[in-house]
Amino acid sequence: MSTTTIDTLRFATAGSVDDGKSTLVGRLLHDSKSVLTDQLEAVQRVSADRGQDAPDLALLTDGLRAEREQGITIDVAYRYFATPRRRFILADTPGHVQYTRNMVTGASTAELAIVLIDARNGVVEQTLRHAAVAALLRVPHVVLAVNKMDLVGYEQAVFERIVEEFAGHAAELGLPSFTPIPVSALVGDNVVDRSRHMDWYEGPALLEFLENVPVGADPSDAPARFPVQYVIRDGEVRWYAGQLVSGSLRVGDRVTVHPSGETSEITGISVLGTGSEAAHAPQSVSLRLADQRDVSRGDMITAEVDAPVLTQDVRAAVCHLADRPLRVGDRVLLRHTTRTVKAVVRDLGGAAELTANDLGRITLRTAEPLALDDYAVSRRTGAFLVIDPADGATLTAGMADLA
């Protein structure tokens, strides 16, 4: 990567009610000078109307009218900002248990999750749920932001006790590591600038950490995975169009088409209508094969080496998203990349059913083989959705576990 390239970090936030998550996000935006003047003026007016002496920075993210009236976050609010070092895409997710599915949506593409804790309350049930979601989604980096340190006298012992308790739970939840940072979102301690009130803390402020944390591995270094989105016919020649979600492909490479298992050779690559000798993830490209193979939407083209697992028995960790329960024996559709197949629910990890916002485990039997990767290896080709065949509604988000 060139030293002049500014990369992008996608991160999500989650916290329990009144932990100060929206205030933390607002402080981050405000102190990094990422707020437009008219936005700040609008927040100042609303705050003044409420009788508040200072601007309520939480309003910078609590954009829905229902959220502002209730003083809570109920939807995923996306914010885009940048510093000279990095661009950021922030997903501010709700903390209530009934909105776990919203957190899953916001964190599913995140490379970092900020789990917020109120220093007065310590680790609570929702803290563990948020950590479980981060572990479930294999979020590469987790920050434990211990907020409201000003309300506990900036005591080091309080911070260390919370970190120790969270560490014990994190190991049980499968969260390999996390970075603890003591903050006060209301005052601004350790959010953008390092705090003068906690000289015992020698680590970075939150923004400093966000600017320097390593961004995920280059997707072009992973095994080649090309889900076919549609077929383009140019006379007698067929081109297969889609996004190369991982890896690299070159003219002359031997490839396998899944699920048929047929092999061929790449004889042409088109990128934005221009011929190319190679394609690299995450480019959208068209491929031409040497042989007239029966390839259609939903098939996956991969290199002959490092091929995915072809299976009809799908085991996965899941978050149930729909109000309609999911039960053993239900006939559903499973959507994986561009492929949709019929399936039946065989097991729910011993549970009678999954209801909205439940986290659990599932086993499905599909009518046709799927070219799956383990979610721990690839978040793109290891993820899938369970669909209601009656109305097309999304029921469940799954993360394949092939171990």
C-alpha positions as CSV (number, residue, x, y, z in Angstrom):
1,M,0.0,0.0,0.0
2,S,1.3,3.4,-0.9
3,T,2.3,5.7,2.0
4,T,0.1,8.4,0.6
5,T,-3.0,6.3,0.6
6,I,-5.6,7.1,3.3
7,D,-7.4,3.9,4.3
8,T,-10.9,3.5,5.7
9,L,-11.9,2.0,9.1
10,R,-15.5,0.7,9.5
11,F,-16.4,0.5,13.2
12,A,-19.5,0.1,15.3
13,T,-20.5,1.2,18.7
14,A,-22.8,-0.6,21.3
15,G,-23.7,0.2,24.8
16,S,-26.5,-0.3,27.4
17,V,-29.2,2.3,28.1
18,D,-27.7,5.5,29.6
19,D,-24.1,4.4,29.2
20,G,-23.5,7.6,27.2
21,K,-22.9,5.9,23.8
22,S,-24.6,8.6,21.7
23,T,-22.7,11.3,23.7
24,L,-19.4,9.5,23.1
25,V,-20.1,9.4,19.3
26,G,-21.2,13.0,19.4
27,R,-18.0,14.0,21.3
28,L,-15.9,12.1,18.9
29,L,-17.5,13.9,15.9
30,H,-17.4,17.3,17.6
31,D,-13.9,17.3,18.9
32,S,-12.5,15.9,15.7
33,K,-14.1,18.9,13.9
34,S,-16.3,16.6,11.9
35,V,-19.6,18.5,12.5
36,L,-21.0,21.0,10.1
37,T,-21.8,24.4,11.5
38,D,-25.5,24.1,10.7
39,Q,-25.7,20.7,12.4
40,L,-24.1,22.1,15.6
41,E,-26.4,25.1,15.5
42,A,-29.4,22.8,15.3
43,V,-28.2,20.8,18.3
44,Q,-27.6,24.0,20.2
45,R,-31.2,25.1,19.5
46,V,-32.8,21.8,20.5
47,S,-30.6,21.7,23.7
48,A,-31.6,25.3,24.6
49,D,-35.3,24.5,24.1
50,R,-34.8,21.6,26.6
51,G,-33.3,24.0,29.1
52,Q,-29.8,22.6,28.9
53,D,-26.9,24.9,29.4
54,A,-24.5,23.1,27.0
55,P,-25.2,21.4,23.6
56,D,-26.3,17.8,24.0
57,L,-23.8,16.1,21.7
58,A,-25.9,12.9,21.7
59,L,-28.3,14.6,19.3
60,L,-25.7,14.5,16.6
61,T,-26.4,10.8,16.2
62,D,-29.9,10.4,17.7
63,G,-31.4,11.6,14.4
64,L,-34.8,9.9,14.5
65,R,-37.7,11.9,16.1
66,A,-38.7,8.9,18.2
67,E,-35.1,8.6,19.5
68,R,-34.9,12.3,20.4
69,E,-38.2,12.2,22.2
70,Q,-37.3,9.0,24.2
71,G,-33.6,9.8,24.6
72,I,-32.5,6.4,23.3
73,T,-31.0,5.0,20.1
74,I,-33.3,2.6,18.3
75,D,-31.9,2.5,14.8
76,V,-28.4,2.1,13.2
77,A,-27.1,5.6,12.4
78,Y,-24.2,5.7,10.0
79,R,-21.8,8.6,10.1
80,Y,-18.9,9.3,7.8
81,F,-15.9,11.5,8.9
82,A,-12.2,11.7,8.4
83,T,-9.0,12.9,9.9
84,P,-5.7,13.6,8.1
85,R,-4.7,10.0,9.0
86,R,-7.8,7.9,8.1
87,R,-11.4,7.9,6.9
88,F,-14.1,6.4,9.1
89,I,-17.5,4.8,8.6
90,L,-19.2,4.7,12.0
91,A,-22.3,2.5,12.7
92,D,-23.9,3.8,15.9
93,T,-26.0,0.8,17.0
94,P,-28.8,0.5,19.6
95,G,-28.1,-1.1,23.0
96,H,-31.5,-2.5,24.0
97,V,-31.9,-6.2,24.0
98,Q,-34.9,-5.9,21.6
99,Y,-32.6,-4.2,19.1
100,T,-29.8,-6.9,19.1
101,R,-30.6,-7.5,15.4
102,N,-29.8,-3.8,14.7
103,M,-26.4,-4.2,16.3
104,V,-25.8,-7.3,14.2
105,T,-26.5,-5.3,11.1
106,G,-24.2,-2.5,12.1
107,A,-21.3,-4.8,13.2
108,S,-21.5,-7.3,10.4
109,T,-19.1,-5.4,8.2
110,A,-17.1,-3.6,11.0
111,E,-13.4,-4.2,11.6
112,L,-13.7,-2.7,15.1
113,A,-16.4,-2.6,17.8
114,I,-16.6,-0.2,20.7
115,V,-18.4,-1.7,23.7
116,L,-19.3,1.0,26.2
117,I,-19.6,0.5,29.9
118,D,-20.9,3.0,32.5
119,A,-18.1,3.1,35.2
120,R,-20.7,3.4,37.9
121,N,-22.5,0.2,36.9
122,G,-19.7,-2.0,35.6
123,V,-20.3,-5.1,33.5
124,V,-24.0,-5.7,33.0
125,E,-26.0,-8.3,31.1
126,Q,-26.2,-6.1,27.9
127,T,-22.4,-5.6,28.0
128,L,-22.0,-9.4,27.8
129,R,-24.5,-9.6,25.0
130,H,-22.7,-6.9,23.0
131,A,-19.4,-8.8,23.5
132,A,-21.1,-12.0,22.4
133,V,-22.2,-10.3,19.2
134,A,-18.7,-9.0,18.5
135,A,-17.3,-12.5,19.1
136,L,-20.1,-14.1,17.0
137,L,-19.3,-11.8,14.1
138,R,-15.6,-12.2,14.4
139,V,-15.0,-8.5,14.6
140,P,-11.2,-8.2,14.5
141,H,-10.7,-5.5,17.1
142,V,-12.8,-4.6,20.2
143,V,-12.4,-1.5,22.4
144,L,-13.8,-1.6,25.9
145,A,-14.6,2.1,26.6
146,V,-15.3,2.6,30.3
147,N,-17.3,5.8,30.3
148,K,-18.3,8.4,32.9
149,M,-15.0,8.1,34.7
150,D,-15.6,11.7,35.9
151,L,-18.5,10.4,38.0
152,V,-16.3,7.9,39.8
153,G,-13.6,10.4,40.6
154,Y,-11.3,9.1,37.8
155,E,-10.4,6.3,40.1
156,Q,-7.9,3.8,38.6
157,A,-9.1,1.0,40.8
158,V,-12.6,1.3,39.4
159,F,-11.3,1.1,35.9
160,E,-9.1,-1.9,36.6
161,R,-11.8,-3.8,38.4
162,I,-14.2,-3.4,35.4
163,V,-11.4,-4.5,33.0
164,E,-10.6,-7.6,35.0
165,E,-14.3,-8.6,35.2
166,F,-14.8,-8.1,31.5
167,A,-11.7,-10.0,30.7
168,G,-13.0,-13.1,32.5
169,H,-16.3,-13.0,30.5
170,A,-14.5,-12.3,27.2
171,A,-12.5,-15.5,27.4
172,E,-15.7,-17.5,28.0
173,L,-17.5,-15.8,25.0
174,G,-14.6,-16.5,22.6
175,L,-13.5,-12.9,22.4
176,P,-9.7,-13.3,21.9
177,S,-8.6,-9.8,22.9
178,F,-9.7,-6.2,23.6
179,T,-8.3,-2.8,24.3
180,P,-9.6,-1.0,27.4
181,I,-9.7,2.8,27.4
182,P,-11.1,5.0,30.3
183,V,-13.1,7.9,29.0
184,S,-15.6,10.6,29.9
185,A,-17.7,11.4,26.9
186,L,-19.5,14.3,28.5
187,V,-16.2,16.1,29.5
188,G,-14.1,14.8,26.6
189,D,-11.5,12.9,28.6
190,N,-9.5,10.4,26.3
191,V,-12.0,10.7,23.5
192,V,-10.0,12.8,21.0
193,D,-7.5,14.3,23.4
194,R,-5.7,12.5,26.2
195,S,-7.1,13.3,29.7
196,R,-5.3,15.4,32.2
197,H,-7.4,13.8,35.0
198,M,-6.0,10.3,34.6
199,D,-2.3,10.5,34.6
200,W,-2.2,6.8,35.7
201,Y,-3.5,5.8,32.2
202,E,-0.6,5.6,29.7
203,G,-2.5,4.3,26.6
204,P,-3.9,6.2,23.7
205,A,-7.1,8.3,23.5
206,L,-9.9,6.7,21.6
207,L,-9.4,8.6,18.3
208,E,-5.7,8.0,18.5
209,F,-6.4,4.3,18.7
210,L,-8.9,4.4,15.9
211,E,-6.4,6.2,13.7
212,N,-3.6,3.6,14.2
213,V,-5.3,0.2,14.6
214,P,-4.4,-2.1,11.7
215,V,-7.1,-2.3,9.1
216,G,-8.0,-5.8,8.0
217,A,-6.0,-8.0,5.7
218,D,-6.0,-7.3,2.0
219,P,-8.9,-9.4,0.5
220,S,-6.8,-10.1,-2.6
221,D,-4.5,-12.2,-0.5
222,A,-7.3,-14.7,0.4
223,P,-8.3,-17.7,-1.8
224,A,-10.1,-16.6,-5.0
225,R,-13.9,-16.5,-4.7
226,F,-16.1,-15.3,-7.6
227,P,-19.9,-15.6,-7.2
228,V,-21.5,-15.3,-10.6
229,Q,-24.1,-12.6,-10.6
230,Y,-25.2,-12.7,-14.2
231,V,-24.3,-14.1,-17.6
232,I,-23.5,-11.8,-20.6
233,R,-23.8,-13.3,-24.0
234,D,-21.7,-11.7,-26.7
235,G,-22.6,-13.7,-29.8
236,E,-21.2,-17.2,-29.2
237,V,-19.0,-16.0,-26.3
238,R,-20.2,-15.9,-22.7
239,W,-18.9,-13.6,-20.0
240,Y,-19.6,-14.2,-16.4
241,A,-20.1,-11.0,-14.4
242,G,-19.9,-10.4,-10.6
243,Q,-17.7,-9.2,-7.8
244,L,-14.4,-11.0,-7.0
245,V,-15.1,-11.0,-3.2
246,S,-11.6,-12.4,-2.3
247,G,-8.3,-13.4,-3.9
248,S,-6.9,-12.7,-7.4
249,L,-7.5,-14.3,-10.8
250,R,-5.4,-14.1,-13.9
251,V,-5.7,-15.0,-17.5
252,G,-4.4,-18.5,-17.9
253,D,-5.5,-19.6,-14.3
254,R,-7.2,-23.0,-14.0
255,V,-10.5,-22.6,-12.2
256,T,-13.3,-24.8,-10.9
257,V,-17.0,-24.0,-11.2
258,H,-19.1,-24.9,-8.1
259,P,-21.3,-26.8,-7.4
260,S,-20.9,-28.7,-10.7
261,G,-17.1,-29.3,-10.1
262,E,-16.3,-28.6,-13.8
263,T,-12.9,-27.1,-14.5
264,S,-11.7,-24.7,-17.2
265,E,-9.2,-22.0,-17.8
266,I,-9.6,-18.2,-17.8
267,T,-9.1,-16.8,-21.3
268,G,-10.3,-13.2,-20.7
269,I,-10.9,-10.7,-17.9
270,S,-12.8,-7.4,-18.4
271,V,-12.7,-4.6,-15.8
272,L,-15.1,-1.8,-16.5
273,G,-15.2,-2.9,-20.1
274,T,-11.4,-2.9,-20.5
275,G,-9.4,-6.0,-21.0
276,S,-7.0,-6.9,-18.2
277,E,-4.6,-9.7,-17.4
278,A,-5.6,-9.9,-13.8
279,A,-8.4,-9.1,-11.3
280,H,-8.1,-8.5,-7.6
281,A,-10.7,-8.4,-4.8
282,P,-13.0,-6.5,-4.4
283,Q,-13.2,-5.5,-8.1
284,S,-16.3,-6.1,-10.1
285,V,-15.3,-7.9,-13.3
286,S,-16.4,-10.2,-16.1
287,L,-14.6,-13.5,-16.8
288,R,-14.5,-15.5,-20.0
289,L,-13.7,-19.3,-19.9
290,A,-12.0,-21.5,-22.5
291,D,-14.8,-24.0,-22.5
292,Q,-18.6,-23.5,-23.0
293,R,-19.6,-24.5,-19.5
294,D,-23.1,-24.5,-18.1
295,V,-22.5,-21.6,-15.7
296,S,-25.3,-19.5,-14.3
297,R,-26.2,-17.0,-11.6
298,G,-25.5,-18.5,-8.2
299,D,-22.5,-20.6,-9.3
300,M,-19.1,-19.8,-7.8
301,I,-15.8,-19.8,-9.8
302,T,-12.7,-20.4,-7.7
303,A,-9.1,-21.3,-8.3
304,E,-8.5,-25.1,-8.4
305,V,-6.4,-24.7,-5.3
306,D,-7.8,-23.7,-1.9
307,A,-11.3,-24.6,-3.1
308,P,-14.2,-24.0,-0.6
309,V,-16.1,-26.8,1.1
310,L,-19.0,-28.2,-0.8
311,T,-21.8,-29.2,1.6
312,Q,-25.5,-29.7,2.1
313,D,-25.2,-29.8,5.9
314,V,-24.8,-26.3,7.2
315,R,-23.9,-25.6,10.8
316,A,-23.7,-22.0,12.0
317,A,-24.0,-19.5,14.7
318,V,-27.0,-17.2,14.1
319,C,-28.9,-14.1,15.2
320,H,-32.6,-14.4,14.6
321,L,-33.8,-11.1,13.0
322,A,-37.6,-11.6,12.4
323,D,-40.6,-11.4,14.7
324,R,-41.7,-14.7,13.3
325,P,-40.1,-17.6,15.3
326,L,-37.9,-20.2,13.6
327,R,-38.6,-23.8,14.6
328,V,-37.1,-27.2,13.8
329,G,-38.7,-28.6,10.6
330,D,-39.3,-25.2,9.1
331,R,-38.8,-25.1,5.3
332,V,-36.8,-22.0,4.3
333,L,-34.6,-20.6,1.7
334,L,-30.9,-20.1,2.3
335,R,-29.2,-17.2,0.4
336,H,-25.4,-17.5,0.1
337,T,-23.6,-14.8,-2.0
338,T,-25.6,-14.9,-5.3
339,R,-27.0,-18.4,-4.8
340,T,-30.4,-19.2,-3.2
341,V,-31.4,-22.8,-2.4
342,K,-34.2,-24.6,-0.5
343,A,-33.4,-25.8,3.0
344,V,-35.0,-27.3,6.1
345,V,-34.1,-26.5,9.7
346,R,-32.8,-29.7,11.3
347,D,-31.6,-28.4,14.7
348,L,-31.6,-25.3,16.8
349,G,-28.9,-26.2,19.3
350,G,-31.4,-27.8,21.6
351,A,-33.7,-24.8,21.7
352,A,-37.4,-25.2,20.9
353,E,-37.4,-22.1,18.7
354,L,-35.6,-18.9,18.0
355,T,-37.4,-15.6,18.5
356,A,-36.4,-12.0,17.5
357,N,-32.9,-11.0,18.7
358,D,-32.0,-14.5,19.9
359,L,-28.4,-15.6,19.5
360,G,-28.1,-19.4,18.9
361,R,-26.8,-22.2,16.8
362,I,-28.5,-23.9,13.9
363,T,-28.1,-26.9,11.5
364,L,-29.7,-26.8,8.1
365,R,-30.0,-29.3,5.3
366,T,-30.0,-27.8,1.8
367,A,-31.5,-29.2,-1.3
368,E,-28.4,-28.4,-3.3
369,P,-24.7,-28.2,-2.4
370,L,-23.2,-24.8,-1.4
371,A,-19.6,-23.7,-1.8
372,L,-19.1,-22.5,1.8
373,D,-16.1,-21.1,3.7
374,D,-15.9,-21.0,7.5
375,Y,-17.0,-17.6,8.7
376,A,-13.8,-17.4,10.7
377,V,-11.8,-17.6,7.5
378,S,-14.0,-15.4,5.3
379,R,-16.8,-13.1,6.5
380,R,-18.0,-12.7,2.9
381,T,-18.3,-16.3,1.8
382,G,-19.0,-17.7,5.3
383,A,-22.1,-15.7,5.9
384,F,-25.7,-16.4,4.7
385,L,-29.3,-15.4,5.3
386,V,-32.3,-17.6,6.0
387,I,-35.3,-16.4,4.0
388,D,-39.0,-17.0,4.4
389,P,-40.1,-18.7,1.2
390,A,-43.7,-17.3,1.6
391,D,-42.9,-13.6,1.4
392,G,-39.1,-13.3,1.0
393,A,-38.6,-11.8,4.4
394,T,-35.2,-12.2,6.1
395,L,-35.5,-14.5,9.1
396,T,-32.0,-15.2,10.3
397,A,-28.4,-14.2,9.7
398,G,-25.9,-17.1,9.9
399,M,-22.2,-17.4,10.2
400,A,-21.0,-20.8,9.0
401,D,-19.0,-23.0,11.4
402,L,-17.4,-25.8,9.4
403,A,-14.9,-26.9,12.2
